[in-house]
């Protein structure tokens, strides 16, 4: 039987894996169980009662977390003229058109979020094989294809999180850092969960929020009771 490291054993002892906790209590346990020397990221995994194989049960969208993610995003914007100047003024890290497309094709990947104006999508489409597998392709459903580049850049910098259900029916998302106060982590998690509830497909049957688990980068998973959100489902 493999030997469990002392830190990992101590972290596991904090959490009862057989119990489902209230959201705020779960946030406290995640912070308490974190043992790394760096500020660990806190992620949440939500298993939904949907079948992503059916197009009408695909859950995808974006939400601005009230307290951000604790991460400084590098934002790239494909735009021309006045819209390019708007993006630069809003704090975008890289802005351009044809020359920026060529730069990405040559291997430039120093960015975490891509925004494009609709008139640029013909050019940006050439980057599908590069951006698509990385989940960076601009999409109007999550607000990254828009003429309102100022708002899009501001939201990205403020902590806008994109979510998309995976093949197994699970949504993974970052909701903050272990250095965040418990109530701020809880507020971020609640914002994401409310967004998922609003995005519930009309064709989804039965229990929608099947399970919710929160964990830090190196910590154990803490199960959250989905029943506290079931009354809010529509």
C-alpha positions in Angstrom: 0.0 0.0 0.0 1.5 3.4 -1.0 2.7 5.6 1.8 0.7 8.9 2.2 2.8 12.0 2.8 2.3 13.7 6.2 0.9 16.9 4.7 -1.5 15.0 2.5 -2.7 12.8 5.4 -3.2 15.9 7.6 -5.2 17.6 4.8 -7.4 14.5 4.4 -8.1 14.4 8.1 -9.7 17.8 7.9 -12.4 16.7 5.5 -15.0 14.0 6.0 -15.3 12.6 2.5 -18.6 11.0 3.3 -20.3 14.3 4.2 -21.8 17.0 2.1 -21.2 20.5 3.5 -22.9 23.8 3.3 -21.1 26.2 0.8 -19.6 28.5 3.4 -18.4 25.7 5.6 -16.9 23.9 2.6 -14.9 27.1 1.7 -13.5 27.1 5.2 -12.4 23.5 5.0 -10.8 24.0 1.6 -8.7 26.8 3.1 -7.9 24.8 6.2 -6.8 21.8 4.2 -4.5 23.7 1.9 -0.9 23.0 2.8 1.3 24.2 -0.1 3.8 27.0 0.3 2.2 28.9 -2.6 -1.2 30.5 -2.8 -3.2 27.5 -4.1 -6.0 28.0 -6.7 -9.5 27.0 -5.7 -11.5 25.1 -8.3 -15.0 23.8 -8.4 -16.4 20.8 -10.3 -20.2 20.5 -10.9 -21.7 17.4 -12.3 -24.9 18.2 -14.2 -27.8 16.1 -15.2 -27.4 16.7 -18.9 -26.2 14.7 -21.9 -23.7 16.9 -23.8 -24.0 14.6 -26.8 -27.3 16.3 -27.5 -26.8 19.8 -28.8 -29.9 21.1 -26.9 -28.3 20.0 -23.6 -24.9 21.7 -24.1 -24.3 24.1 -21.2 -21.9 26.9 -22.0 -21.5 30.5 -20.9 -19.6 33.0 -18.9 -20.0 34.8 -15.6 -18.1 37.7 -13.9 -17.1 36.5 -10.4 -17.8 39.3 -7.8 -14.3 39.0 -6.3 -12.3 37.9 -9.4 -10.2 34.8 -9.7 -7.0 36.1 -8.1 -5.3 35.6 -11.5 -4.0 38.4 -13.8 -5.2 37.5 -17.3 -3.3 38.4 -20.4 -5.9 39.5 -22.9 -5.4 39.5 -26.7 -7.8 41.4 -28.9 -8.3 41.2 -32.7 -9.6 44.6 -33.8 -9.0 47.4 -36.2 -9.2 51.2 -36.1 -11.2 52.8 -33.3 -12.0 49.4 -31.7 -8.3 48.6 -31.5 -7.7 51.9 -29.7 -10.6 51.1 -27.3 -9.1 47.8 -26.5 -5.7 49.3 -25.8 -7.2 52.0 -23.6 -9.1 49.3 -21.6 -5.8 47.5 -20.9 -5.6 44.7 -23.4 -2.1 43.2 -23.5 -2.0 42.5 -27.3 -4.1 44.2 -30.0 -3.9 43.9 -33.7 -5.4 42.5 -36.9 -3.6 40.7 -39.8 -0.2 41.1 -38.3 -1.4 39.7 -35.0 -3.0 36.7 -36.7 0.4 36.0 -38.4 2.2 36.4 -35.1 0.0 33.7 -33.5 0.4 31.4 -36.5 4.2 31.8 -36.0 3.9 30.5 -32.4 3.0 33.5 -30.2 0.8 32.2 -27.3 1.5 34.6 -24.5 -2.2 35.2 -23.7 -5.1 33.7 -21.6 -8.2 35.2 -23.2 -9.0 36.1 -26.8 -11.6 38.7 -27.8 -12.5 39.7 -31.4 -14.8 42.1 -33.1 -17.3 40.4 -35.5 -15.6 41.8 -38.6 -12.4 40.1 -37.6 -13.7 36.6 -37.3 -13.0 35.8 -41.0 -9.3 36.2 -40.2 -9.5 34.7 -36.7 -11.1 31.6 -38.2 -7.6 30.7 -39.7 -6.4 30.2 -36.1 -9.1 27.5 -35.3 -6.5 24.7 -35.0 -4.4 26.8 -32.6 -7.0 28.4 -30.4 -9.7 25.8 -30.5 -7.9 23.0 -28.6 -6.8 25.5 -26.0 -10.4 26.7 -25.4 -9.4 30.2 -26.6 -11.5 30.6 -29.8 -13.7 33.7 -29.5 -17.4 32.9 -29.2 -20.4 35.2 -29.2 -22.1 32.9 -26.6 -19.6 33.9 -24.0 -19.2 37.5 -25.0 -15.8 37.3 -26.7 -17.0 38.2 -30.2 -18.3 41.7 -29.8 -17.9 45.3 -30.9 -18.1 46.3 -27.2 -14.4 45.5 -26.7 -14.0 47.9 -23.8 -16.6 46.0 -21.7 -15.2 42.6 -22.8 -11.6 43.5 -21.8 -12.7 45.0 -18.5 -14.8 41.9 -17.6 -11.9 39.6 -18.5 -9.5 41.6 -16.4 -12.1 41.7 -13.5 -12.4 37.9 -13.4 -14.9 36.7 -16.0 -14.9 32.9 -16.1 -16.0 30.9 -19.0 -17.6 27.5 -18.4 -18.5 24.6 -20.7 -19.8 21.2 -19.8 -17.5 18.3 -20.7 -18.4 15.0 -22.2 -18.9 13.5 -18.8 -21.4 16.2 -17.9 -19.0 18.0 -15.6 -18.2 21.7 -15.5 -14.8 22.7 -14.1 -14.1 26.3 -13.2 -11.6 28.4 -11.1 -13.3 30.5 -8.4 -10.4 32.1 -6.5 -7.4 31.5 -4.3 -6.9 30.1 -0.9 -5.9 33.6 0.3 -9.5 34.7 -0.3 -11.7 35.1 2.7 -14.3 32.3 3.1 -17.2 34.6 2.3 -15.6 35.8 -0.9 -14.9 32.3 -2.1 -18.5 31.4 -1.3 -19.8 34.4 -3.2 -17.8 33.5 -6.3 -18.9 29.9 -6.1 -22.5 31.0 -5.7 -22.2 33.3 -8.7 -21.0 30.4 -10.9 -23.7 28.0 -9.6 -26.5 30.6 -10.2 -25.2 31.0 -13.7 -25.3 27.3 -14.3 -28.8 27.1 -12.9 -29.9 29.9 -15.3 -28.3 28.0 -18.2 -30.2 24.9 -17.4 -31.5 23.4 -20.8 -35.2 23.1 -21.1 -34.7 19.5 -22.2 -32.8 18.5 -19.1 -34.8 16.1 -17.0 -34.5 14.9 -13.4 -31.9 16.3 -11.0 -29.8 19.0 -12.6 -27.1 19.7 -10.0 -26.0 16.1 -9.4 -22.8 16.8 -7.3 -20.6 19.8 -6.4 -17.0 19.4 -5.3 -14.5 22.1 -4.3 -10.8 21.7 -3.9 -7.5 23.7 -3.8 -4.6 22.8 -6.1 -3.0 20.3 -3.7 -5.9 19.7 -1.3 -8.6 17.1 -1.0 -12.0 17.5 -2.6 -14.8 18.9 -0.3 -18.3 17.8 -1.3 -21.0 20.5 -1.2 -24.7 19.7 -0.7 -26.5 20.5 -4.0 -29.9 20.5 -2.2 -29.2 24.0 -0.9 -29.4 25.2 -4.5 -32.2 22.9 -5.7 -34.9 25.4 -4.7 -33.3 28.0 -7.0 -33.5 25.7 -10.1 -35.8 26.8 -12.8 
